[in-house]
């Protein structure tokens, strides 16, 4: 049995993997896989063949790309999600990133950090964290990217079972690196 087709926001995603999001495939994804959200003002290139699903940005991710089935042994839908939130004007990237990690640590039982770092995404300074946890008996690994620009916080997250994370890390990194704020 495959766990979850869709996740909620980064923190709840880790806790509610069995929740299925109502929605339909996005019409905002071009043939190249680049998804455009003109209302919020960003674009991102999702991995070819992954299903793109729009959420409401509140209870569910604003947009998410979900891996296709890989056969009967495929137990989990790896996915990348994007969320955006308004952030206080005085908040800097380091503080925002630390607050995001603190919220995850408080909300996710067994949360532990594997790696943290800094990078640039589309010319915007960014931070990332790779963390692990267990959900319903499954060891999980996630990578979360945080960016700040014009009073908005951007959260890009990739999630896979721990034993397959190494297979999807490049997909998650490529997807995050393609993110552009319009």
C-alpha positions in Angstrom: 0.0 0.0 0.0 1.3 3.5 -0.9 1.2 6.1 1.8 -0.2 9.6 1.0 -0.7 11.1 -2.4 -0.5 14.7 -1.2 0.8 16.5 1.8 -0.1 19.5 3.8 2.2 22.4 4.7 5.8 21.4 5.6 5.2 20.9 9.3 1.8 19.2 9.1 3.0 17.2 6.0 5.3 15.2 8.2 2.5 14.5 10.7 -0.4 13.8 8.3 1.0 11.7 5.5 -2.2 9.8 5.2 -4.3 12.8 4.4 -5.4 13.0 0.7 -5.9 16.4 -0.7 -8.9 17.1 -2.8 -8.0 18.8 -6.1 -7.2 18.3 -9.7 -4.1 18.4 -11.8 -2.9 21.9 -12.5 -3.5 23.6 -15.8 -0.7 26.1 -14.9 2.1 23.7 -15.8 3.5 24.1 -19.2 4.7 21.2 -21.4 8.2 21.8 -20.1 7.1 21.2 -16.5 7.5 24.8 -15.4 4.5 25.7 -13.2 3.5 29.4 -13.1 1.4 31.0 -10.4 0.6 34.6 -11.6 -1.6 35.3 -8.6 1.3 34.9 -6.1 4.1 35.7 -8.6 6.4 32.7 -8.8 7.3 29.8 -11.1 9.1 26.5 -10.6 10.1 23.6 -12.8 8.8 20.2 -11.6 10.3 16.9 -12.5 9.0 15.4 -15.8 6.2 13.0 -15.2 5.3 14.2 -11.7 1.6 15.1 -11.2 1.2 18.8 -10.3 -1.6 19.6 -7.9 -2.7 23.0 -6.6 -3.9 23.4 -3.1 -5.4 26.3 -1.2 -2.1 27.6 0.4 -3.7 27.4 3.8 -4.6 23.9 4.8 -2.7 22.3 1.9 0.4 23.3 0.0 0.0 26.1 -2.5 1.2 23.7 -5.2 2.8 20.2 -5.1 4.3 17.8 -7.5 3.9 14.1 -6.8 6.0 11.2 -8.1 4.4 8.6 -10.3 3.8 5.1 -9.2 6.8 2.9 -9.6 5.0 -0.5 -9.4 3.5 -2.7 -6.8 6.5 -2.3 -4.5 6.2 1.5 -4.4 5.0 2.4 -0.9 5.3 6.2 -0.9 4.5 9.2 -3.1 7.6 11.3 -3.0 6.7 15.0 -3.5 7.9 18.6 -3.6 5.6 21.3 -2.3 5.7 25.1 -2.3 4.1 27.3 0.4 4.2 31.1 0.8 3.4 33.2 3.8 3.5 36.8 4.8 6.4 37.6 7.2 7.0 40.6 9.4 9.1 43.2 7.7 11.9 43.1 10.2 12.5 39.4 9.9 15.8 38.3 8.4 16.5 35.0 6.6 18.5 33.5 9.5 15.7 34.2 12.0 13.0 32.9 9.6 14.9 29.7 8.9 15.5 29.2 12.7 11.8 29.8 13.5 10.9 27.3 10.7 13.2 24.6 12.2 12.0 25.3 15.7 8.4 24.9 14.7 9.2 21.6 12.9 11.1 20.3 16.0 8.2 21.1 18.2 5.6 19.6 15.9 7.3 16.5 14.7 8.1 13.7 17.2 11.6 12.3 16.7 12.7 15.3 14.6 16.4 15.4 14.0 18.6 17.5 11.7 21.0 15.8 9.3 22.4 18.8 7.5 22.0 22.5 7.1 23.4 25.0 4.7 23.1 28.2 2.7 22.7 28.8 -1.0 21.1 31.1 -3.6 17.9 30.2 -5.4 17.1 32.4 -8.4 19.5 35.1 -7.1 17.7 35.1 -3.7 19.7 34.1 -0.6 18.2 30.8 0.8 18.8 28.3 3.6 18.1 24.6 3.6 17.8 21.9 6.2 17.7 18.1 5.8 15.9 16.4 8.6 14.6 13.0 9.6 11.7 11.7 11.6 9.4 8.6 11.7 5.8 8.6 10.6 3.5 5.6 11.1 6.6 3.4 11.5 8.3 4.6 8.3 11.6 6.5 8.6 11.3 9.7 6.5 13.8 12.3 5.3 12.8 15.8 4.1 14.7 18.8 2.7 13.2 22.2 3.3 14.4 25.4 1.7 13.5 28.9 3.0 13.7 32.2 1.2 12.6 35.7 2.0 11.7 38.5 -0.4 9.4 41.5 -0.3 7.8 40.5 3.0 7.0 37.0 2.0 8.5 33.7 3.2 8.8 31.0 0.6 9.0 27.3 1.7 10.0 24.6 -0.7 10.0 21.1 0.7 10.8 17.6 -0.7 9.9 14.5 1.2 10.8 10.8 0.7 11.2 7.7 2.7 14.7 7.7 4.4 15.9 4.7 2.3 15.0 6.4 -1.0 15.9 10.0 -0.1 19.4 9.6 -1.7 17.6 8.7 -5.0 15.4 11.8 -4.9 17.8 14.4 -3.4 19.0 15.6 -6.9 15.3 15.9 -8.0 14.5 18.0 -4.9 17.6 20.2 -5.4 17.0 20.7 -9.1 13.3 21.6 -8.4 14.3 24.1 -5.7 17.0 25.6 -7.8 14.5 26.3 -10.6 12.2 28.4 -8.3 11.8 32.0 -9.5 10.0 34.9 -7.8 8.4 37.0 -10.6 
